[in-house]
Each structure stands twice: as C-alpha cells, then as structure tokens.
C-alpha cells in the first residue's frame, strides 16, 4: 500500500557527491525498514543501505561505509541517500524499497540512474 518514487540521479565526476531521494505516497509506520539497492548492467541487484523508521538505526554495505549516508524525514515520509566520494564503480540504477515488518522488501520504486565518470 506504499508507492515509492526516486529522484535526484544524474551524472557526476569521480570524487563528487550526489543525493538521491525517495518519496513515499503511503503511510510509513514505525515497523518499516527503508532500504536502498543498486544494480549495474550485467550484475545482480545489491544491498546498499537501510534505515529503520522507528529509531533510525542504519546498516550499510561494506563497499559504501564511510562514503554514503542514509537518512529519513518522518514528517515527509521520505528517505535519502547522500553519496560522497563517488567512484566509477558506484554507477548503477538506485532503487528505493520498503520492508513493512522486517520480513522482506515488498515495495519498490522504479529506480534512478546514477553515472559516475572518471
């Protein structure tokens, strides 16, 4: 019952920064876990980061720790991914997803393209 729409993708040079956003049209409850995933051509979709709606605890993939920061705005039902020190290998379509109760991610956005040039 939640619709997710990503925005903020684009082209950036290596070493630069970019913030992608995810707006939820439905109501986000405290039990939700919101996550960011990414997928590059020819590769499987991989987990990037997650945040628990209640309390705001976060989890990051090792490949992005120290560079990416996930955050949320409870009042706006939005989640963000701040990406710093971007590398060409970060190039991918970034997807926002919602996990209602910690069981599995059942709601997905359409994705936003991030391209990092050398």
Helices and strands as residue ranges (DSSP letters): E 4-7, E 10-13, E 18-24, E 33-39, E 46-52, E 58-60, E 68-73, G 74-76, E 78-83, G 88-90, E 92-99, E 107-108, E 112-117
